[in-house]
Amino acid sequence: MTEQPVIDAPAPGRRDPEGRKRAIIAAAAELIIEGGTASLTHRRVAARAGVSLGSTTQYFASLDELREAALEQLVTETDAALDLLAEITSTAGFTIADLAPFVRSWLVDPRQVQADLILVSAGASDPTRRALARRWFDRAVAILSERLPPDRARAVAIYVDGAMIHAGLHDEPLDLDVIVGDLEALAHPARPRSTEPTPQHQNGPRS
C-alpha cells in the first residue's frame, strides 16, 4: 500500500506561529475525516491540535475559513499520490494493468477513502468548493491522457472515483483481479475481456 503523506505540522510552540497554524489545519482535517465538515468547532480543533482556543480564532476568524483550509489540506495530500501516478504511467513498458495495485492501495486505506468521500460531498453540496473537489480528477485525467486517448483516460478516472465510493459503502474493496479486468476493459474496449486472473497480480499489492 502506498504510504500516506505526512502532514507537516510540528508541535506548536510559543515561538512557532506557523507551526501552530499548520497544527490547527492538520487537526481540523482529521476531525473532518472523522465526523464530516459539520462537526468542526474551534474548541474541538484547539483540543486536538494542543493549542489554546484563542489560537484557532487568531488564525481563522470563522469556521468556514478553517474548513476551507482543512479541505485544501486533504486535497494537497492527494498530490503525492498523483505524483506517484505520473511516475507509474511514465515508466517504459507501462500497461494499464500496472495501475491496478496503485488503485487498490487507495481503496484499502480507510482514511484515504473517507477523505475522498468528504471532498466529493463538499463539492456536490457547495458549488464554490467544486473546483477544489475536482482537482484530483482533473489532474488524473491529464496524467492518464499522456498514455491513453482522452476519452479512455476520462473513463478510467471516473472508474476510480466510483470505486472509491464503492469502497466507502462496502466492507471489502474491489479485488485486484477485478480492478485489472475493469481497467483493461475501459482502456481497450475493443479487446475481449479475459475471465482469468492476471498471474502477476494474483496476490495483490504489497502493504
N, C-alpha and C positions, 0 to 999 in steps of 0.2 A: 504494500500500500504506500502511496506517496506520502511523504511527511508533510504535515500542515505547517505553513509558515509561522514563525514565532512572532508574536506581536511585540513590537519594540516599545515596551512600557516598563522602564526601570523603576525600582522602588522610589516612590515620591519622597522628596526631601524639601526642606525649607528653602534651600538654595538651588533648587532644580525645578523652576516653574514649568519648563517644557516637559520634564519627566512627569510632573503631576498631571498635566493636561493629557499626555499620552495614556497614563494610568486610568484617568477618568473615561476616556474614549474606549479603551480596552474593556473596562468594567461594564460600560453601557452596552457594548457589543455582545458580551457574554450574557448579560441579563436579557437582552432582546432575543438571543437564541433560545434561552431557557423559557421565556414567558411571552414573547411577542413584543411588538413596539408599544402596545397599550400598557404594558406592565412597568414601564420605565418611570421612575421618580428620582428626583435629585437625592433624596435621603438614601434610597437603596443603592444608587450608584456610588455615593460617598462611602457607604459602609463596605461595598465590595472593593472599591479602589483603595481603601485605607487612608482616606483624606477627610478633612473637615467638610461639613455641609456647605460652609461658606466658599470653599474652593470650587465646588461644582458650579455654583451660581456666579462666581467670579469669572470663570472661563466661558460658561454657557448660560446666558441670562434666561433663556427659555428652554423648555423640554423639547420643543420642535427643533431647535438648533442642535441640541445634544443628540437627538435621534438621527438627524441628518449626518452628523459626524460619525456616529456609530455605524450607520448603514454604509457610509463611504468606507469605513474600516473593513467591513465584511467584503465589499467589492474588491478592495485593494488586496485582500488575502487571496483572491482567486487569480490575481495577476501572476503569481508564482506558478500556479498550475497551468496557466495559459503559456507561460514561457516554456514549461516542460512539453506542452502540446506542440509548440513550434519546433522544439528540438526533435521530438519524435518524428514529425512529418518531414523534417529536413534531412533525415538520415537516408543515406544511399540504400536503395533496395526497399524503401518503405512500401508497405501494403496496408490496406485499410484494416486488416486483422490486427496489425500492430497497435491499433488504438484501443483494442478491447481491454487489455489489462489496465490501461490508463483510466478508461471509463469506469470499470468496475471498482477501481481503488477509490473513486469518489462515492460510488453507490454503497460501499460497505462502511463508510465513515459517517456515523450518525450526526456528528457536529456539522460536517460539510453539507449533508443533505438538509438539515434543519436551517442552516444559514441560507442556502439557496431558496428554500421554500419561503423564508421570511422576505427575501428580496423580491421574489415573484409576487407575493401577496402585497408588498408595499407598492410595487409598480402597477399592479392591477387595480388597486383601490385608490391610488393617488396619481393622476397624470403627471404631476410635477416630478415624481420620482421614477417615471418610466425610463428615461434615458439612463439613469443610474442602474436600474434593474436589468436593462438590456445590454449593458457594457460587455458582460461575459459573452453573450450570444453573438453580438456584432463582431467582436474580435475573433471568436472561434470560427465564424464563417469566413472571415478574412484569411485566417491562417490555413484553414482547410481548402480554401479556393486556390491556394498555391499548388495543390496536388490533385484536386478534383474539379470537375466542372462546377460553376457557381450554384446551379440548382441542386446538384448532389451534395455539395458542401452544406448548403442550407438545410437539406433533408437530414443529414447526419446531425447537425447542431440541434435541430428540432427534436430528433430522436433522443439525444442526450438529455435535453430538457424534460421530455416526457418520462424517460427512465428514472430521472431524479424524483419526479412526482410519484412515480410508481414505488420507488424505494421508500418514500416517506409514508406511504399508505399501506405497505405490506411488511410483514415480519422479516422476509428474506428478499434481498435484491435479486435482480436477474442473474442467472448463471452465466459464467464466462462464455460457454459454448453458444448460448442463446444470443449473447451480445455479438459474438463473432459472426454468426449467421445473419443477424439483423443488419449489421454494418455492411456486410458483403452485399446483401440484397439492396440496400439503399445506394451504395456507391456504384454497383454494377447491376442494375435492374434487369438487363438482358440476359445475364448468366443464369443457368438453372441453379436453384438453391440446394446445397448439399444437406442431407439429414444426418451425416456422420460428424462426430466431434472432430475438431481440428487437433491432430496429435500434439503439436507444440503448445496448445492452450488448454489441454485437458485438466491440468492440476490447478489452474487459476493463478492469479498474480501472487508474488511473494509479499508477505507483510513486511 
